[in-house]
Amino acid sequence: MRRLLALSLALLLVSMPLLPAQQAAKPGTAAAAKTQFVFKANTDIVLVNLTATDAKGNLVTDLKPGDVTLVEDGKPQHITSFDFENIDTPAAATASAATSAGPASTLEAAAKPAAQPAAAATVAIPADRAQYRDRRLIVLYFDLTTMQPEDVQNVMQQAQAYVEKKMEPADLAAIATLGNSLQVNQDFTADKTALLKVLKGLNPSTSSGFEAGDTGSSDGTADNGSTFTADDSEFNIANADRSLEAVESICDMLKGIEQKKSLVYFSSGVQRSGVDNEITLRSAVNSCVKANAAIYSVDARGLQANPPGGSAVSGSIRGASVFNGGAQRNTLNAQFAQQETVSTLANDTGGKAFLTSNDFAPVYAKVQADTRSYYLIGYSSTNHARDGKYRKIRIEVHRPGIKVTARPGYYAPRDINHMSTADRKQQLQDELNADVADHSLDLYLGDGYFRLNRFRYYVPVSITIPGDEIPLHGVDPKSTPEVDIAGVVRDLAGRQIAHVDQTIQLTPQVAGGGELKSRNLQYTTGFELAPGQSYQIRFAARENQTGQMGAFETVLSVPNLETADPKAPHVLSMSPVLVGSKFSPVKNSAGDPLAVDGKQLVMSVTHVFDTAQTLYLYFEVYDPKPLPKSHDAIKVLTNVGFYHGRVKVFESQLVATGQITDPTRNAAVVQLAIPLSQIKPGYYLCQINAVDDAAARFAFPRIPVLIRPAPAPAAAGTTHPQHQ
């Protein structure tokens, strides 16, 4: 019926007499441009790779569209394009030799939709994309942030050997690197000279080599002559997310090319700290699946020898772990954790992981073998709902004895502009339950725990969204920008413990005054949870102008301080330390221990401040021991030190807390204020020293902070927004 309607409308336009203004207008004039009719159409094409083999394992190269049936969610689909990509044909080799300089377009340009010709009976490859037909597309991606100089040197030498000796005439290779930023160093080309020039330019000194960071414990670390072991592990919290987001960005660049792509990912593993966004990994996988790209992960360290006493390039290991096997166990666990993430990327995208080998030649051989010949099938789904749900694909070949290999499904796109209020709510709930959530809106989360009684702990959760990612005008310019937030807390068995659902309307002062561009939007809530368990915390947010969504998922372990005391008699029982730079007015509540005297510290998720602000620290000490000959007097001593590397650059005055602040919880609340004007801008490790003098118990929690220069004074007649 849609086709008949379109045909009738076209005939009506052809037979319609010209108006006088149209009759007078000449082609190329302004009047002709104003009276010109424009029709726009948008179609989503789903691409599927199909590999067919006979009973002997030989490739089947003579399939026709009539031999194949494609079913999506149980419904047959009409195949609009059926193309056979044969990399091994002599024609492919001839085309490669004729275009040795490679295609002129870049990876970034390939991600942009090209101008489409008029629709024909079947979908044809556009002229600017036909250059990739019957070609093997390989992206050599080097994550320099994880590799040490010796790793970079090794992978570059073997990559040069592939280009010089193993690169076939039909191969088109591109080179991308991640250092301080993601760069496309070389677009797809068959020019070996250009590829070798780029590879030789990536010398070992270009590696960033970010370390995983120490945990603050001297046991199991190398003895370097220093008595202070800085806990700098939290400095690297965003490293894993950054590496995965770079993979997602590369796959987004490749979406404009229909053919199958192979992404050879060189790294020294991706170390996850435990507070990373789990959504990032699944979003990277989903982006590569949609882009028809398979990841071949390579551990650049190769086969590693882990001597129990440490390697020869570091000092002897301190502590008893070298004798009881603890150091060796920790080394193997860390190595497994680094390789587990890159293995997941490879397995879930149809590639393969190469982990414990110093010879990387099989990597290139595997890529070439997996992309010899395949069918590229395109179809337009009969399910037009943009609901983001997973859709299963099944392909059958009407010939006996033929085995087919194809991806099992894909996730549909999302669209907010055509949703009802109920559909929008359901979409946000689906985001909380989706295996692969949307990742178009950046979302960051911070949490903690505070004891209410023996059986219940209060867990504050703060969500931060960069203000410049929220568009102030969408489909309706008169609408007020809104942000929907939903969150859920589950135990590790999957049972839902708590849930939150709220809509934040941005005031005209915030939305129209330009403050949102330079500030963060922050939402804070809290839950009461039982101690001694681990919980999965997941939050999703959506801005209702264009429908961009984001999610963050992490696991929080709430300890039982009652049972932990006998195991660590000298460790001070206290809550995590919250940091911030401002207070917000709230109503005092027995269920919220953070609300004190009608105000509450706004938790900083990013730990970024400037020298014009004051750094506030909030924590609680539980069950402090009374002083001798006293029933209620205590003596808790606290101060703060700032370390730049291993050098202490600032130390605050000692503060003594002499009374129990909250007798019902037997908690002493400690609040410290540090003016940052007396500290130079830079990265610092903020160490809080807390000692219960009467009980001889102590704790030294550490928090990384970034201090920036104070903003320049605003010009006359203007105001400068403060950082959130």
Number of C-alpha atoms within 10 A of each C-alpha: 6 7 8 9 10 11 12 12 11 12 11 11 12 10 8 9 10 11 9 8 10 14 10 11 15 11 9 8 9 10 14 15 12 10 12 8 7 5 4 4 4 5 9 12 14 17 21 27 19 16 20 20 15 14 10 8 10 10 16 16 15 8 16 12 14 9 11 16 15 18 16 18 13 11 13 15 18 15 19 17 18 20 20 19 23 20 22 17 14 12 13 21 17 12 17 24 15 11 13 15 15 19 16 12 12 15 22 14 13 17 17 14 10 13 9 11 11 6 8 8 7 11 18 16 17 12 12 13 17 14 16 25 20 26 27 27 24 24 23 18 24 26 25 26 24 26 26 21 15 14 21 26 19 17 24 21 12 15 20 19 15 17 19 14 8 15 18 17 20 27 23 23 23 20 21 20 22 20 16 10 9 19 14 16 14 20 21 22 23 25 19 16 12 14 23 16 12 16 19 14 11 17 14 18 13 15 24 17 18 13 16 19 15 15 15 16 12 18 17 20 21 18 16 13 7 9 9 12 17 19 20 20 16 19 19 18 19 14 21 23 21 16 24 20 18 20 25 22 15 25 27 21 19 25 22 18 22 22 26 24 23 25 26 24 24 26 26 27 26 23 25 21 17 11 16 22 23 20 21 25 23 21 21 25 25 23 24 28 22 20 24 23 28 26 29 26 28 27 26 29 21 18 12 11 8 11 11 16 19 19 13 8 7 12 14 16 21 16 17 12 18 19 12 10 12 15 23 19 14 13 15 12 11 16 16 13 15 19 22 17 18 28 21 18 26 22 16 16 22 18 21 22 21 21 21 14 15 16 14 20 14 11 18 17 13 13 22 21 10 16 21 18 23 25 22 18 21 22 19 16 19 11 13 11 13 14 19 19 17 15 14 14 19 18 17 13 18 11 11 8 11 17 16 15 13 16 17 12 17 19 18 19 14 16 16 19 13 10 14 10 10 8 13 20 15 14 22 23 17 16 25 21 13 16 14 23 24 24 21 14 18 17 20 19 25 17 19 19 25 24 27 19 13 12 13 15 22 22 19 19 20 18 23 21 20 17 18 15 16 26 18 24 16 17 10 9 10 8 12 17 23 19 20 18 22 20 23 19 22 17 16 12 9 10 11 13 16 15 14 13 15 12 14 13 13 16 12 12 10 14 20 13 10 15 18 21 18 14 17 18 18 19 16 14 13 17 18 19 21 19 20 14 13 17 21 19 21 23 25 27 29 26 23 25 21 17 20 21 24 24 29 24 23 18 19 19 13 20 17 17 17 15 10 13 13 10 9 11 13 14 18 22 21 23 20 15 18 22 23 22 22 17 14 10 13 14 12 15 11 9 13 19 19 23 18 15 10 13 15 18 21 21 29 21 18 15 16 16 22 22 18 16 18 17 19 20 19 18 20 22 23 21 18 25 18 19 15 10 7 8 9 14 15 23 20 22 17 22 16 21 17 23 18 14 13 14 10 14 13 14 15 15 10 11 16 17 17 15 17 21 15 13 11 9 16 17 23 22 20 19 17 17 15 17 14 19 15 10 16 15 16 12 17 24 22 22 21 21 16 23 22 25 17 14 18 12 18 20 17 15 16 23 19 20 20 16 20 17 14 14 13 7 9 10 8 6 5 8 10 12 14 12 15 17
